[in-house]
Amino acid sequence: MKRTIVNLISEQTTPNFLFVKEMIQIGDELLFISSEKFEERIDWIINALDYTNCTINRIILPDGTEEKWTQMIELIRQHLSKNRKYIVNLTCGTKYMISAVPKAFDDFDAEFYYIPFPKNIILKIGDNTCKQINCRMTVKEYFDCNNTSIPKQKGLTKSEEYTHSFFVKFTKGQVNYDVIEKIRVGYREKRITIADIETKKDEEKKPQISELSGFLSEIDFNPQEAGFLSKDETIYLTGGWFEEYTFCLLKKHFPEHDFALGVGLPISSMKGVNNRDLDVVFTCENKLFIIECKTGIDKESILSETVYKAAALKNERLGKLSANTFIFSLAGENEVFKEIAKAMNIAYYDRSFFSDEGKISIIVSNINKKAKG
C-alpha cells in the first residue's frame, strides 16, 4: 500500500523536517496540514528538504477552522484515501488540532507518532516503540528550515597551522598590539597598499603605520599579493584569526558535525548591530550553536555590545530559531563579564579556557550537555 507522511504545522519546523527525513521511503508522498497563519512554514520545510521527485500536498485550514472541531475533521477527511497508509506526526499544530486530527483518520489506515523535541527520538503513540532519529541537520538545513538564508560564508584565510602559531604569539605577548589596533581603527575590511600606509601623513584621519612591514615580517605573515593586504587579510589580522582558530578548534573536537565560518545574514536594518556576521556556527545533535569571538574585551561597555549583538541577531533576525550562544574572549578572567553574559542566557569563556587544554575540555563538555539536554 502506498504511504503518505503527514505533518501538522505550527511555529516549530525542525521536528517536521526531522520526521520526514527519518520516516520517508521511496515512493512516499508528503502531506502538510496547517492553518493559514502558518502556511508559509510549509514552504520553509519543503525548501530545506530539497526533494525533487516527491509528491507534496497540503491542507490549509481557513482562518478560524482550526478551532472548529467538526469543520476541521470534515475538511481533512476530504483529502484522505482508503488506498493509502498514513504516517502522522502529531508533534506540532495547536493542542486542539492535535486532538482533532486523529479523529479525522478514524476510518483510514494510520499510525501516529510524537517527537519529544528537542530529544532525537520518535515515539509511536499507542505502544512502547521508540525510534532514534539518526538524521543530523546541516547548518544550511537548519537555517533554511527556519526561513533564514545564509548566502555568504567565509573560508580560511590562513592554514590551521599558521593560525595556531599566531594564537601562541598573541597570547604570549609576542605580537605588536599597537599595530593591530591601528589596522583595526583605520583599515579593517579594506584592501590596502602597504607602502602607502607606511608613508601616509594624514594620521588624524587614518593612522600611519610606519612599522607595518616589520610587523608582518615578525609574525611571518606573507600577503597573498606582494605589497598589499586584502580585505580578508586586514580582517584576519584584527581578530578574524581568532574566529578561524575557534572554527578549527571546535571542528577537531566535534568532527562529525557541520560547521560554518563567518555566516553573513541578509539583514537590511537592525538597530545597534553593525556587524551582522555570525563568527562560527555549527549544528550538534540537531541544535544550533553560535560562537561570537573577541580577541580582547577590556571594558564592560564593549562586552555589553558583544552580548547585545549576539542576542539581537538571534531575537530580531532568527526569530523562533533557537540557538545556544557563546562568547569566546581572549580577555582575562572577569566575573562581572560572566554575569552580564549570563543575564542574557549567553555563556562566556575568557582567555584562561584557551591556554589550558584541561579547560578546553570544559567547553567541549558544556556544549555536549546543551546538545544532549
C-alpha positions in Angstrom: 0.0 0.0 0.0 1.3 3.5 -0.9 2.2 5.7 2.1 1.8 9.4 3.0 3.9 11.1 5.6 1.7 13.7 7.4 2.9 16.7 9.4 0.9 19.3 11.4 2.4 22.7 11.1 2.9 25.3 13.8 5.8 27.6 14.9 8.5 25.0 15.2 9.5 23.5 11.9 12.6 21.4 12.9 10.5 18.4 14.2 8.6 18.3 10.9 11.9 18.2 8.9 13.4 15.5 11.1 10.2 13.4 11.0 10.2 13.4 7.2 13.9 12.7 6.9 13.6 9.8 9.3 10.4 8.2 8.1 10.3 8.7 4.4 10.7 5.8 1.9 11.0 5.7 -1.8 7.6 6.4 -3.4 6.1 8.1 -0.3 4.1 11.3 -0.6 4.1 14.2 1.8 1.0 15.9 3.3 1.1 19.0 5.4 -1.8 20.2 7.5 -1.7 23.9 8.5 -3.8 26.9 9.5 -3.5 29.9 7.2 -1.3 31.6 9.9 1.5 29.0 9.5 1.1 28.1 5.8 4.4 29.8 4.7 6.3 27.4 7.1 5.4 24.5 4.7 7.5 26.2 2.1 10.4 26.6 4.5 10.3 22.9 5.3 10.0 21.9 1.6 12.9 24.2 0.7 15.1 22.6 3.4 14.2 19.1 2.3 15.0 19.9 -1.3 13.2 16.9 -2.7 12.8 16.9 -6.4 10.9 13.7 -7.1 8.3 13.7 -4.3 4.6 14.5 -4.5 3.8 17.1 -1.9 0.2 18.0 -0.9 -1.2 20.4 1.7 -4.4 21.0 3.5 -4.8 24.6 4.6 -7.5 25.2 7.2 -9.2 28.6 6.6 -8.7 31.1 9.3 -10.7 30.0 12.4 -11.3 26.5 11.2 -8.5 25.0 13.4 -10.8 25.9 16.3 -13.9 24.3 14.9 -13.9 20.6 15.6 -16.4 19.2 13.1 -15.4 21.5 10.2 -11.7 20.7 10.7 -12.3 17.0 10.7 -14.5 17.0 7.7 -12.1 19.2 5.7 -9.2 16.9 6.4 -11.2 13.7 5.6 -12.0 15.1 2.1 -8.3 14.8 1.2 -7.8 11.3 2.5 -7.9 8.0 0.7 -8.6 4.4 1.7 -5.9 3.3 -0.6 -3.1 4.9 1.4 -1.3 4.3 4.7 -0.8 7.5 6.7 2.2 8.1 8.9 1.1 11.0 11.1 3.4 13.3 13.1 1.4 14.9 15.9 4.3 16.9 17.4 3.3 20.3 16.1 0.0 22.1 15.5 -2.2 23.6 18.1 -3.4 21.4 21.1 -6.9 21.5 19.6 -5.6 20.3 16.2 -3.6 17.5 17.8 -6.8 16.3 19.5 -9.0 16.5 16.4 -6.6 15.2 13.7 -6.6 11.5 14.9 -10.5 11.6 14.7 -10.2 12.6 11.0 -8.1 9.4 10.4 -10.6 7.1 12.2 -11.7 5.2 9.1 -8.3 5.2 7.5 -5.1 3.2 7.9 -3.0 5.5 10.0 -0.2 5.4 12.6 0.5 8.3 14.9 3.9 9.5 16.2 5.3 12.2 18.5 8.7 13.7 18.9 9.5 15.0 22.4 11.6 17.7 20.9 14.5 18.6 21.4 15.2 14.9 22.1 16.2 13.0 19.0 13.6 10.2 19.3 10.3 9.4 17.7 7.6 7.8 19.9 4.8 5.7 18.4 1.5 6.6 20.0 -0.3 3.5 21.4 2.7 1.3 22.2 6.2 1.5 23.6 8.0 1.8 20.3 10.8 4.4 20.4 12.9 5.1 17.3 16.1 7.0 17.3 16.4 10.0 15.0 19.7 9.3 13.0 19.4 12.4 10.8 21.7 15.3 11.8 20.8 18.6 10.2 23.5 20.7 8.5 23.8 24.4 9.2 22.2 25.2 5.9 19.2 22.9 6.5 18.7 24.4 10.0 18.6 27.9 8.6 16.5 27.0 5.6 14.0 25.2 7.8 13.6 28.5 9.7 13.5 30.7 6.6 16.9 32.3 7.2 19.0 32.0 4.1 22.8 32.2 4.5 24.1 33.4 1.2 27.6 34.2 2.5 30.2 32.1 4.3 34.0 32.7 4.7 36.8 30.3 4.0 40.0 30.1 6.0 42.4 33.0 5.2 45.4 31.1 6.6 46.3 27.5 7.3 45.2 25.9 10.5 48.9 25.6 11.4 49.7 29.2 10.9 46.6 30.4 12.8 47.6 28.2 15.8 51.1 29.7 15.7 49.6 33.2 15.7 47.4 32.2 18.6 50.5 31.3 20.6 52.3 34.5 19.7 49.2 36.6 20.5 48.5 35.0 23.9 52.2 35.2 24.9 52.5 38.9 24.0 54.8 38.3 21.1 52.9 40.5 18.6 52.7 44.3 18.3 49.2 45.0 19.6 49.6 48.7 18.7 50.0 47.9 15.0 46.9 45.6 15.2 44.9 48.3 16.8 45.9 50.9 14.1 44.8 48.4 11.4 41.6 47.9 13.2 40.9 51.6 13.6 41.7 52.7 10.1 41.8 49.8 7.7 39.8 46.8 8.8 37.8 45.3 5.9 39.7 47.3 3.4 42.3 46.4 0.7 45.4 48.5 1.4 48.8 49.2 -0.2 51.4 48.5 2.5 53.9 51.2 1.2 51.2 53.9 1.2 50.1 53.1 4.8 53.7 53.2 6.0 54.4 56.7 4.5 51.0 58.5 4.7 50.9 61.8 6.5 47.2 62.4 7.4 47.4 60.5 10.7 44.4 62.2 12.2 42.0 60.6 9.6 43.7 57.3 9.2 46.8 56.3 11.2 50.2 56.0 9.6 51.7 52.6 10.3 55.4 53.0 9.6 56.3 49.7 11.1 53.7 47.6 9.1 56.3 45.7 7.0 58.3 44.9 10.1 55.3 43.7 11.9 54.3 41.4 9.1 57.8 40.0 8.9 57.9 39.4 12.7 54.8 37.3 12.6 55.8 35.5 9.3 52.7 36.9 7.5 53.0 36.6 3.8 50.3 38.5 2.0 48.6 36.7 -0.9 49.5 39.7 -3.1 53.0 41.2 -2.6 52.9 44.7 -1.3 49.2 44.6 -0.4 46.8 43.4 2.3 43.5 42.2 1.1 40.2 42.9 2.8 40.2 39.3 4.2 43.7 39.8 5.5 43.0 43.0 7.4 40.0 41.3 8.9 42.2 38.3 9.8 44.9 40.4 11.5 42.4 42.4 13.5 40.6 39.4 15.1 39.4 37.2 12.2 42.3 34.9 13.1 40.6 34.0 16.4 37.4 33.1 14.6 39.4 30.8 12.4 41.2 29.4 15.4 37.9 28.7 17.1 36.5 27.2 14.0 39.4 24.7 13.7 39.5 24.0 17.4 35.8 23.0 17.6 35.9 21.0 14.4 38.7 19.0 15.9 36.5 18.2 19.0 33.3 17.7 17.0 34.5 16.2 13.7 31.1 14.6 12.9 29.2 17.9 13.0 28.6 20.6 10.4 30.3 24.0 10.8 30.2 27.3 9.0 32.6 30.3 9.4 31.6 33.9 9.0 27.9 33.4 8.2 26.6 36.6 6.7 22.9 37.2 7.4 20.7 39.1 4.9 19.6 41.9 7.3 18.7 45.2 5.8 18.3 47.1 9.1 18.9 46.3 12.7 19.4 48.9 15.4 22.6 48.8 17.3 24.1 46.0 15.2 26.6 47.0 12.5 28.4 43.6 12.1 25.7 41.1 11.0 28.0 38.2 10.6 27.9 35.2 12.9 31.6 34.3 13.6 31.3 30.5 14.0 28.1 28.5 13.6 27.6 24.7 13.9 24.9 22.1 14.5 25.2 19.5 17.1 22.6 16.9 17.8 20.1 18.9 15.7 20.6 22.0 17.8 22.2 25.3 16.6 25.3 26.8 18.3 26.6 30.3 17.6 30.0 31.4 18.8 31.0 35.1 19.0 34.8 35.6 19.1 36.6 38.6 20.6 40.4 38.9 20.9 40.0 41.2 23.8 37.3 42.9 25.9 38.7 45.4 28.4 35.5 47.4 29.2 32.0 46.4 30.3 30.6 48.6 27.5 32.4 46.5 24.9 31.3 43.3 26.5 27.7 44.6 26.6 27.8 45.5 22.9 29.0 42.0 22.1 26.3 40.4 24.2 23.7 42.7 22.7 24.8 41.8 19.2 24.6 38.0 19.9 21.1 38.5 21.5 19.8 40.9 18.8 20.9 38.7 15.9 19.1 35.8 17.5 16.0 37.6 18.6 15.4 40.1 15.8 16.5 38.1 12.7 16.4 34.5 13.7 13.0 34.8 15.3 11.8 31.5 16.6 15.0 29.8 15.6 16.5 28.6 18.9 20.3 28.9 19.3 22.8 28.2 22.0 25.1 31.3 22.1 28.6 31.5 23.4 31.2 34.3 23.6 34.8 33.3 23.4 37.2 36.0 24.6 40.9 36.4 25.0 40.4 38.9 27.8 41.5 38.0 31.3 39.2 36.5 33.9 36.3 38.8 34.9 33.3 37.7 37.0 31.3 40.8 36.0 31.7 39.9 32.3 30.4 36.4 33.1 27.4 37.7 34.9 26.5 40.2 32.1 26.5 37.4 29.6 24.7 35.0 31.9 21.9 37.6 32.3 21.3 37.3 28.5 21.5 33.5 28.6 24.9 33.5 26.9 27.9 31.5 28.1 31.1 33.5 28.4 34.6 31.9 28.3 37.7 34.0 28.9 41.4 33.6 27.9 42.1 31.0 30.5 39.9 28.5 28.7 42.0 28.6 25.6 45.5 28.4 27.0 44.8 25.3 29.1 43.8 22.0 27.4 42.0 20.9 30.6 39.8 24.0 30.4 39.1 23.5 26.7 37.6 20.1 27.7 35.1 22.1 30.0 33.9 24.0 26.9 33.5 20.8 25.0 31.7 19.1 27.9 29.3 22.1 28.2 28.5 22.0 24.5 27.8 18.3 24.7 25.5 18.8 27.7 23.5 21.5 25.9 23.4 19.4 22.7 22.0 16.3 24.6 19.9 18.1 27.1 
